[in-house]
Amino acid sequence: MTADRKHEARERFLLGGLVVKAGLTRADRAFLLGGFLELARIAPGSSEYRRLRDIGEEAFKIPKLDGGSRGIVEAPE
């Protein structure tokens, strides 16, 4: 495995870990993508960006979130 592919695989693994940390493993993929696209529109350094980043920083301090069941759209079976 080349260094680039190894780096890319690790990056994907870490991003997947964020989904788990947020309790979103059962969320509909379109819902997740829509959320990510909305987040991508937030300008770095804006007050909304800082607010969300602060929430994330606090979440990293918590060993395990409560499952994140609030407001989650589950994938159809």
RAZIJO-V364018 format. One record per residue. D_FIRST is the distance of its C-alpha to the first C-alpha in whole Angstrom. Layout:
d_first
D_FIRST
D_FIRST
This chain:
d_first
0
4
7
8
6
6
10
11
10
12
15
15
16
18
20
20
22
24
26
26
28
30
31
30
28
31
31
32
29
31
33
29
29
32
32
29
31
34
32
30
34
35
35
34
36
39
41
39
36
37
39
35
33
36
36
32
33
35
33
30
33
34
32
32
34
37
35
35
37
40
40
36
36
35
33
36
35
